[in-house]
Amino acid sequence: MGIPLLQKFLVGSYVVRQRLAGRKRYPLVLMLEPLFRCNLACAGCGKIDYPDEILKQSMSVEDALGAVDECGAPVVSIAGGEPLLHKKLPEIVKGIIARRKFVYLCTNALLMEKRMSQYQPSTFFTWSVHLDGDKSMHDASVCQPGVYDRALSAIKRAKERGFRVTVNCTLFNNAQADKVAAFFDSVQELGVDGITVSPGYAYERAPDQQHFLNRDKTKQLFRDILRRGRGGRNWDFSQSGLFLDFLAGNQQYHCTPWGNPTRNIFGWQRPCYLLGEGYAKSFRELMEETHWDSYGTGNYEKCADCMVHCGYEATAVNDAVANPLKAMRVALRGVRTEGEMAPEIELDRQRPAEYVFTRQVETQVEKIHQRERETSLAGAP
């Protein structure tokens, strides 16, 4: 089972409460980035493309747990960078679990076996291991040989110790449906508790800009993959069936970036985990003062090809709650992989991209330098 029954119940109850309260926008998963530093340099990732001053920064335990309390989302996905490089991460995880939030600790697994003794198995805790396909696919994706084998070793060790483990798989335009389906079969045989899958997104400063999927290719790829697994029923996914249905081109969804808000070392990131176009000082400011209608496919050029889970999973979950019979049909019959696709969102009114990343980085570096100057002056005799 990709998602534990307790998690389904508590998250479902949370969504129903929000809807009954008449809230249009509310968080579902907090994307918590306690640092950007990483021990890999993947070609498709823009997260580590920061100056050293920023890569040295880490979020405090107080700020991390404060973000969890401020946001109130029932699920917390701890990402990075590589979170296991954070020295206080066990304390952060323990504090989140104490709040009865479901924690997904995203990791490339290079440090997982070494750090595993610092964590305890729990229904509220899941290792989410980054694996972008089989050995050849994954090692090429992370630009380093041997990473796949170390990840498999860590997964096996974690399962032996009673942990929940899922696999987080990002696919690019060189993915082959047969190989991806065979990979899903292989990790299922390992006994992993679920698979999270998403198409890659073109990070503004990612080194490799040539292998990201557009929406047409994404839909056809997922149809080809899911067809090889009886509409996806052969595999346990840690995702809504309607999100998979969306990836296969059967649903026309608009993204809900507030469903997966991001809190990192800079603050609350606008508008989402993937686009950094400004930061709010508080979660309330993020929700109330972000011009949400300026973003998303059809609204903003940068969002044109995005079909990533952090934008659309919350949309699918809300649709499942609003239309349970539709969600049940997909769960029982699997994702439809033939026939006409849902109409695509028109792009003729989208506003042009604004390239503000460099300015944002420069602003954050200056803030770091200012804090250092203030600390130095405070310590001077």
Secondary structure, 3 states (H helix, E strand, C coil): CCCCHHHHHHHHHHHHHHHHCCCCCCCCEEEECCCCCCCCCCCCCCCCCCCHHHHCCCCCHHHHHHHHHHHCCCEEEECCCCHHHCCCHHHHHHHHHHCCCEEEEEECCCCHHHHHHHCCCCCCEEEEEECCCCHHHHHHHHCCCCHHHHHHHHHHHHHHCCCEEEEEEEECCCCCHHHHHHHHHHHHHCCCCEEEEEECCCCCCCCCCCCCCCHHHHHHHHHHHHHCCCCCCCCCECCCHHHHHHHCCCCCCCCCHHHCCEEECCEEEEECCCCEEEEECCHHHHHHHCCHHHCCCCCEHHHCCCCCHHHHHHHHHHHHHHCHHHHHHHHHHCCCCCCCCCCCCCCCCCECCCCCHHHHHHHHHHHHHHHHHHHHHHHCC
